[in-house]
């Protein structure tokens, strides 16, 4: 089954079926779109989407992740450039795009050179590109960690995704040059009904403050969750309450509508 899936993924790469969909990341205080996350989707020729749970793990464990990852970075940076050009003056100056990068990509000696080439050609400052990693990067060896540190030195923002759900260790927070910590959606989903989950969320918030890390809450689906997170001091978040991941054209339309709403409120 795994070999069959990898063969299908190789064909999908040739047919450009792997694409990014964008989910807005919101400023929970102002309710404005602060940035977006590029999420990998597999869209077949007939337009059907393959659920990420079917292929993500297999892709990340395959050498194919290097090519797919590079293509998604290129598309994300290109789309970010188009967004900035289309909405010049209508975006927050700090508007950013996050893209998930696997540990295998960071362990690739050519990763930084390719990333910098794409970014410089698009004319996007590194500070507007956020690289999301998981704790599994710590298992990829010293080259991956060195690459991560070089990216941070070049000005890229680094976020740790799904913290608390994998190989969690406070040592990782001390060793990795992080800018953001993302609270996994599993904790957000449970915190309204589980005192333990709420305690974990509060602990992560306190820890992030002590380490001077920005917090982003994932998986916000209800207004009650939003209000609680805001009261606890979380500044940014994403989830179906605001919008589902969507193709570039729909995301650009969402940004334009949001800009027009701001103009009307100002008037």
N, C-alpha and C positions, 0 to 999 in steps of 0.2 A: 504493500500500500504506500509506503514512504517513497519507494523508487518511482512508482507510478505518479505520485503527486509531484515529485521533483521534475519528472519529464514534462508534466503539464505546465509547471511553473516556468521551465526553460522555454517552452513554446510561447507562453504568455509574455515573457520578456521580449521575444522577437516581435510579437504583435502589439507591443506597447500597451498591454492590458493593466499594468500596475500604475495606479495614479494616486495623487494625494487628494483627499477631501479635507476641507478646512472647518474647524470648529472654533467659534470666537471664544476668547478668554476675556472675561469682563472685569472691570473695576467695580467691585461690589458696593462701593460708596457712591460713586457718580452714576453707576449703571451704564457707563460708556464702554465701547469695545476697546480694550487696551492692546490686544494682539490676537494671535490665532495659533492653533496647533495644527500642523499638517499630519493627517492620519492616513496610513497606507490602506488602499483599497484595491481589490482585484476585480476589475470590470471586464467581463468577457465580451466578445464581439457582438453578442445578441443583447448587450446592455445589462445583463444580470450581474449582481454583485455577489461575490463569494464571501461568506462571513469570515472576518479576520481570525476567529477561533479555529477555523479549519486549516489555515495555512501559515499563520505567523510563526509559530514555534518551529515548524519544519523549515521555513525559509531562513530563520535566524541561525539554524544549525547547519545550513547548507552554504557552500561557497557562493551560491547565487545571490546571497544577501549583499555582497560587495557591489555587484552591478546594479541591483535593484535599489540599494541604498543611495548610490551615487546619482542615479537617475531621479530619485525623489528629491534629493537635495537640490539638484539642478533645476527641477521644475518648481520647487518651493521658492528658491531665490529669484527665479525669473518672474514668478507670479507676484512676489513681494515687490519687485521693481515696478511691475505694471500697476499694482495697487497704489504705490506711492506716486507714480506719475499721474494716474487717473484722479486721485483724490488729494492732490497737492493743496495744502492749506486746510483740508477737511479732516485730517488725521491728527491724533496726538503725536507730538514730536517723537515720543518714546515708543511708538507702535512697533511691534516685533512679530516675528514668525518663529515658532518652535518646530523643530523637526527631530524625530526620534532617530537616534544613532545607536547601532548595536556595538557591543564590545568587540566583535570581530572587525568591524570597520575601523575602530580606533586602533586596533592592532595591525592594521594595514600600513606599511611604511609610506605609501603614496597618498594616504588620506588627506593630510594637511595640505599638500601641494595642490591636489584637485579641488579641495574646498576653497582655498584662497584664490585659485584661478577663476572659479565660478563666481565668487563674491566680488572680486575686483572687476571682472567683465560686466557685472550687473551694476557696479557703482554703489553697492549697499555697504554702509559702515558695519563692521563686525558686531557692534553693540546691538544691532537690530536683529541679529540672528541668534536664536537660543537653541542649544544642543541638549536634547533630553536623553539621559542615560538611566539605566537601572543599576542596582547593586551588583548585578552579574558581571559588570565590567571589571570588578576586582579580581575575577577569576581568569581574566585574559592575560595576566602577566604585566611586567613592568613597562613594556612598550606602550600598552594601552593607557596606562596611568600617565606616562610621560607625554603622550600625545594629548591627553586631556588637559594637562597643565600648560602645554604650549598653546592650545586653543584659548584657554583662559587668558594667558599672557597677551595673545593677539587681540583680545577684546571681545571674544565671543562670550555670551552668557551660558552658564552651565546649570542645568536643572536635574535633580535626581527624581525620577518617576517611580511610582509604586512603593515609596519608602514604607517599610514595616511589613511587607508582604513576601519578601524573598530572603536573601542572605543578610538580613539586617544586622548591623553592628554599628555602635557609636564610633568605632575606629574608622569606618568608612567616611563618616561625616568629617572627621578630623583630617583624613588623608586626601580627600577629594576637593579640588578647588571650586566649590559650589557657589552659586548665586541664588538659586531657588530650591525649595523643597516642596514637592507636590504631595498632598494628602490623598491617599488612594481612595477611590470611590467606595470601596467596601466599608470603610470606617464612616464615611459620610452617610451612606445608606442606613447603617445600623444605629447611628448616634442618637436618633430621636426615641428609640425604643430600648436601647441598651446602655446602662450606666457605664459598663466597661468600655464600650466603643466611644462614648462621649469622653471618658477619662483619657483614652488614648489620643483623641483629637486635641483635648486641652493640653496634654503633655507635649505633643508635637508642636503646638503653637508656642508654648513656653520655651521649648528647646530651640525652635527657629529664632526666637527673639534673642536668646542668649548667644547664639552663634551668628547673629546678624544676617540671617537668611530671609529672603522673601518667601511668602507662603502662597501656594495656589491650591485651592480645594477642587478636586475633581468629582464629577458625578452629581452635581447639584440638580435635583429634580423637583423640589417643592419650595414654595415660598417660606415655609417654616424652617427648612434647612438653611435657606439664604439668610433669614433674619437672625438665626442662632449663630451662624458663622460670623456674620457682621458684628454682632454683639460681642463675640469672643475675640474680635480684632483681626480677623482674616480679611485681607484687602482685595484679593483677586480670586476668581473662580470660573469654572466652566461646567456645562452640563446641559441636559435636555430642557431644563427650565428656561434657558436662554435660546438655545438652538442645537440641532443635531449637526454632525459633520456633513458638509455639503460640497459639491463641485465648485471649482474656482468661480465660474460665472455667477452662480447663486450667491456665493460669499461676497463678491464684488457688489451685487445688487443690494445685499443686506447692509453693507457699509454705506452705500449711497443713500439708502433709506434712513439709516441712522444719522447720517450727516444732515439730511433734510429735516429730520425731527429736531436736531439740535438748533438749526436755523429758526424753525418755527417757535421753539421754546424761548430762544433769545429775543425774538420779535415780540 
